[in-house]
Amino acid sequence: MGLFERYLSVWVALGIVAGAGLGLLVPSAFQAVAAMEVAQVNLVVAVFIWVMIYPMMIQIDWHAVRDVGKKPQGLVLTLVVNWLIKPFTMAALGVLFFQVIFAPWVDPQSASEYIAGMILLGVAPCTAMVFVWSQLVKGDANYTLVQVSINDLIMVVAFAPIAAFLLGVTNVTVPWETLLLSTVLYVVLPLVAGMLTRHGLMRRGPAAVTVFVTTLKPWSVIGLIATVVLLFGFQAETIVREPLVILLIAVPLVLQSYGIFFITWCGAKWLKLPHNVAGPACLIGTSNFFELAVAVAISLFGLNSGAALATVVGVLVEVPVMLSLVALINAWRPVKDAEPVIEDKGQQHVKAAP
């Protein structure tokens, strides 16, 4: 691991502090950046996410992608957790905390809106950032791409019905422009760019791909930190203005994240999935497509609503939580079955791992 990857949590922590501080010192600058959006998708954030995931897209081997269907268990696990478990556990936790545990401190109207925001987060599994988390746990890039792609296809048809059912409304306004534009910007375009780059580099051999990706790796981390700075800068005033409310919303969101992670991890162990498939599967279910959740919350409840605030807290909580889960997955990485030792008389001996 290089310097950037080794101390990633430190850089992200500094990014959080810098973002919040700069957001308070020069709010106008962040307001100007926040205004640079199309269909509620911020173009500057999109560029930074592009920088994050482009190196990972170069590593995708399309010959290997075709073999993913031979190992469907990881895909099934991801789909079951994302669409049959996660939205309903998020709704249950929202009701438990804001209608029971936190009821003395939150008025009923605000509580309902916070629950709605949490539900919207629960129904929107992550898209672009998953490639970052997969890279950090050395996941199978080809398998991750298929998992994300299938989730995106299901999201197009399942997001509105599940959200409508859990919100108790019959008319959920899905900003299709946001959903489609986000998918194109965060998945399709970097994927096409990665394919073309890989095709060009492979003419010089696989080593050229490795060298190029290694060169770009620090920029991937810089993209992540820059995204963190922007997200916390956008919400700096909210963090200062409503710290208690943010803390209350964060509690069930954090519990949901760790709960879904451990449910998926246990499922992966039960299915005996390889580590490079199990890791990304756990992270896809745990993280959220916050751009879509925020856009729908604003569309349904308004910019200054409790639902919009809850989705924003989801943004603030996600990066630190996901980094902690990445650390857990890496700590639980199994020891290799065998490792080479010193050659003796022209023979390669192998010693069993402890």
N, C-alpha and C positions, 0 to 999 in steps of 0.2 A: 504494500500500500504506500502511495505517495504521501507527501506532507498534507495535501488538501484532504485526502480521504481519511488519513489517520486522525486528524483533529477536526473532523467535520462538525461534530456537536459543538465544539468551541466556536467555529466560524458561524454556525447558525445562531448560537446564543448572542454573539456579537452583532449579527445581522438584525435580530429581534430588538436589541437595545438601540442600535443605530436607527432602525426604521421608526420605532416609537419616538425617539428623541428628535429626529429630523422632522417627523410629522407634526410635532408640537412647535418646533422652532420655525419651520418654513412650510406651513400648511398650504400656502398658495401654490407652491411648486407641486405638491402631491395632488392638489385639486386639478391642476392643469394636466398632469399625467392621467389622472382618473377619468378626465373628460375625453381622452383619446380612445374611444371605443366605438364598435360597430355591433349592433344587436346585443348590447350589454356585455360584449366580450372585449376586455381591455387589450388593445393591440400591443402595448409595451410589455405587459405580462406575457402575452402570447410569444413575443420575440424571445424573452428570457426562457420560457418553457421550451421553445424551439432549440435554443442553445443547449439546454439540459439533455434533451432526448435525441438530438440528431446523431451524436456519437453511438448511441445504443442501436439506432436503426441501421447503421452501417454494419453492425455485427450480425444482423439477421441473415441466416442462410436459408434461402427459399427452397432448396432441396430438402432441408430438414423440416421446414414448415409442413410439407406434404405428409410427413410421417407422424404428425401430432395426433391425427385421427386414430392411429394404432394404440394410443395411450389415452383413452377418453376419461379415465377416472378423475384426473385433475380438473378437467373442464366441467364435469358433472358436479364435483365438489364446489367449485366456484359459483356455478349457477344456482345450486340449492341454497348456499349461504346468502348470496346477494339478493335473491328474489323470493325465497320462501322463509327465510329466517330474519335477516337483518332489518327489513322495514318494520316488522312486527315487534321485534325486541326494542327497537328505538322508540316506537309508539308507546310500548308498555312502560319503559323507563321514564319517558316524558310524563305520562300520567302519574306514575308512582311518586316522582319527585315534586312535580308542580301542583298536583291536586291533593297530595298527602303530606309528604315530608316538608316541603317548602311552603305549604299553604299559608302559615302564619305570616310570612314575609312578602308574599306576592298576591296581588289582587286577582280575582278570577279571570278578568278579561286579558290581562297580561299573561297569565298562566296559559290560557288557551292558545295565545299567539306563540309563546315560546315552544309549546308542544308541537304546534303546526310547523314551525321552523325546523325542529328536530326531525319531524317526520319527512320533510322534504330532503334533508340531508341523508336520511336512511334509505330513501328510494333512489338515490343517485350514486351508484358505485363509481369509483374513480376511473379516470381515463389516462390522461397524459402522465401525471406524476407517478403512476405505477411503474413506468419504465425506469424512473430514477430509483425507486425502492428496489426493484428487481435487480438492477445493476449493482446496488450496494450489497445485496445478499448473494451475488453471483448466481442469479437465477438463469434459467434457460430462456434466452431472449426470444427464440422462435415460439416457444410455448406461451410466453407472456403475451406476445403479439396476438396469437389466436384467442387467448382468454379475453383480452381487452376488446378485440374486434367483435366477438360474439356477444359480449356484454353490451357493446354499443348498439348492435342490431336489436337486441331484446329491449333495450332502454327506449328505443323509438316507439315500440308498441305497448310496453308494460308500465312505463313511468306514470302516464296520466291515469290509467285505471286504478293502480295500486294507491297512488297519492289521493285520488278522489275517494276511494273506499276508506282509507285511514283518516282523512280529514273530515269525512262525513259530509262532503259536498258533491254535487253532481256535475259541476262545471269547473274543472281545473284548467286554467288557461296555461297551456304549455307554450313558451316562446320558442317555436320551432326554429326560428332563425338562430337563436342562441345555441340550441342543441346541434344543429347541422354545421354552423360556422365553427363551433368549438371542435367538433369532430374533424372537420377539414383542416383547421389550423394546427391542432394538437396531435393528430394521428396521420391523416392522409398525406399532407404536404411533406412533413419530415420523413415519413416512410418512403415516399417517392424519391426524395432527395437522397436518402440513405441507400436505396436500391441502385440509383444511378451512380453514386459515388463508389459503392462496393463493386459494381460491374466494371467501372474504369480502373479501380485499383487492382482487381483480380487479374487483369491483363499482365500485371507485373509480378503476380504471385501472391499467395496468402500472407507472406511476411509484410508486404506493403500495406495490407489492411490493418495488421497488428500495429505497425509503426504509426500509421495515421491516427488510429483510434487512441493510442497511448498519448500522442501529442495533443489531442483534443480533450482528453479526460479532465484536466484542470478547469477547462472552460465549462464543462458540464456542472461542476461544483459551484463555479462562479455564478452560473445561471440560476442555480438553486438559491444561493445566498442573496442575489439581487432580487429574486422573486419574493423572498422573505422580507427584505427591507421594504419593498413596495407595499406588500400586503399589510404589514404592521404600520407603515407610514400612513396608508389610507385610513386606518382605524385608530390612529393615535388618540384623537380627541374623544372617541367613544370609550376607549380604555380608561382614560382619566375621568370622564364624566360619569360612567356607570360601572365602577370596578366591582361592586358587590353583585350586581345583576350578572355581570360577565362570569364571575366566580360561580354563582349558582347554576348558570347554564352549562358551564364547563364540567361540573361534577358528573351529571349523567352522560354527557358526551364522552368523557374519558372512560367511564365505566363501560359504556357501549363498545368503545374501540377495543379495549382489552378483552372484554367478554367475547366479542365476535372473533377476535384473533385466536383465543384459546379454543373456542368451538371449532374453528377451521383447522387449527393445529391438531386437535384430537382426531378430527375426521381424516386428516392427511395421514396421521400415524396408523389409524385403523385401516385405511386403504393401502398402506405401505407405499406411499408415493415417494419417489426420489427427492432428495433435499432441494435440488434446483427447480423442482416443480412445486413442492409443498410451500417453500418460502414465499414466492410470488403469489400463490393462491391465497395464502393468509393475508397478505398485504393488500390485494385487490379488494377483498371484502371489508377490510378495516378502514380504508381511506374513502374519501367522498369526492364526487364531482361537484365541488363547491360553486363553480361558476353557474351551473344550471340551477342549483338549489337557491342561490342568492337571487338569480333572475326571476324564478317562479315566485319566490316569497315577495319580492317587490311588486310583481305583476298582480298577485292576488291580494296582498295585505297593505301594500304601500311602503315607500322608502323608509319611513320612520317607525314602522311597526315592530312589535316584539318578534314576529316571525323573521323579519329581515335581520334583526339583531342576532337571533339565535343562529342563523346560517353564517353570519359573519364570525361569531364565536367559534363555529366549526372550523373556519379558516384558520383562526388564531391558534386553536388547539392542535390542529392536525400535524403540523411539521414536527414539533417537539415529541408528540406521541409516536409518530411513525419512526422517528430516529431511535427512540427507545426500543421499539419492536424490531427494527433492523438489528440493533445490538443484541437483542435476545436470540434472534434467528442465527446470527453469526456465532454467538456463544454456544448454541446447541448444534452447530454443524458437526456431523459425525466425523470421526477420525477416518482417514483413508484406509481401505481394506489392506493395502500393502504399499510399501514405499521402497524405492531402490536404495541399495547400499553400495559400498565400494566393490568394484569389479575385482574378481580374483581369477587369474589364469584365463582371461578372456571371457569369463562367464559372468553374467549379470545375476547376482543373488538378490533375493527379495526377502525382507524380514516382515513378519506379521505385525500389524499395528497392535499396540497394547489395548 
